[in-house]
Amino acid sequence: MTDDRLFVGAVRCSGPWLAVVFDGETFDHATVCEGIGDVWLRYEDDAERILVDVPIGLVESGSEGRRCDSLARDVLGPRRDAVYRPPVREATRKRRFPAASRTHERKTGRELSRAAFEAREAIAAVDELLQEIPETREVVGEAHPELCFRAFAGEPLQHPHDVAAGYAERLRTLAEYDADGPVTVQAVAEATGEFEEGANVAVADVLDAVALGYTARPGPEPLRSLPAEPSRDATGLPMRMWYRAETPFDES
């Protein structure tokens, strides 16, 4: 790894994607992209790591789902509902909720949540990128913002990210993790206003993208995955979530 490599945290917003970019340990810039394909095109030559907030590695059928989702819910405590069970791969390609729900229920015996359905286009887009461009598999990984904040804080957070108490809780967590955390959040928020799509980027999106950026960049704690030894889906993609912590989460 060289000093000029970039580390990117990218989250889907209401339309565009927000990318927060670090040059090594230092915040470099933030930008709004049309989609995950645009994120890849911008950073494919320079990115050491790109972490995204959508599931990577999808089940085809079965009621058990992904182990990383159940483990994440276990460690998030009051915020466990922030982790949804992703649709099966076939359901991510359905345009309407009834069709996606029928497909998911037929293949898993479980109902499909609205949150999972609303994320399907982003999930499918990331999945297609990883299937069509093999080199992305070495760079693009999954990280859940709530798990990242949980790791930074050392304990479960209490409030959702889109309420005032949740904003304060996350900003405080970032400040304790890195003294420049609040400054980075402010810089990212200001940067989104420079783009036409910026109106579709919420404060919660900024916090989530910053958390993924801090997780992607080199840091004082090791980069870990949940689970530590992930299983792979039918296409060979590992099903795991990345986070940074001095000690790993208990997987028992």
Stockholm file with secondary structure:
# STOCKHOLM 1.0

chainA/1-252         MTDDRLFVGAVRCSGPWLAVVFDGETFDHATVCEGIGDVWLRYEDDAERILVDVPIGLVESGSEGRRCDSLARDVLGPRRDAVYRPPVREATRKRRFPAASRTHERKTGRELSRAAFEAREAIAAVDELLQEIPETREVVGEAHPELCFRAFAGEPLQHPHDVAAGYAERLRTLAEYDADGPVTVQAVAEATGEFEEGANVAVADVLDAVALGYTARPGPEPLRSLPAEPSRDATGLPMRMWYRAETPFDES
#=GR chainA/1-252 SS CCTTCEEEEEEECSSSEEEEEEETTEEEEEEEESSHHHHHHHHTTTEEEEEESSCCSCCSSCSSCCHHHHHHHHHHGGGGGGSCCCCCGGGGGCSSHHHHHHHHHHHHSSCCCHHHHHTHHHHHHHHHHHHHCGGGGGTEEECCHHHHHHHHHTSCCCSCTTSHHHHHHHHHHHHHHCTTHHHHHHHHHHHHTTSGGGGGCCHHHHHHHHHHHHHHSCCSSCEEEESSSCCBCTTSCBCCEEEECSSCCCCC
#=GC SS_cons         CCTTCEEEEEEECSSSEEEEEEETTEEEEEEEESSHHHHHHHHTTTEEEEEESSCCSCCSSCSSCCHHHHHHHHHHGGGGGGSCCCCCGGGGGCSSHHHHHHHHHHHHSSCCCHHHHHTHHHHHHHHHHHHHCGGGGGTEEECCHHHHHHHHHTSCCCSCTTSHHHHHHHHHHHHHHCTTHHHHHHHHHHHHTTSGGGGGCCHHHHHHHHHHHHHHSCCSSCEEEESSSCCBCTTSCBCCEEEECSSCCCCC
//
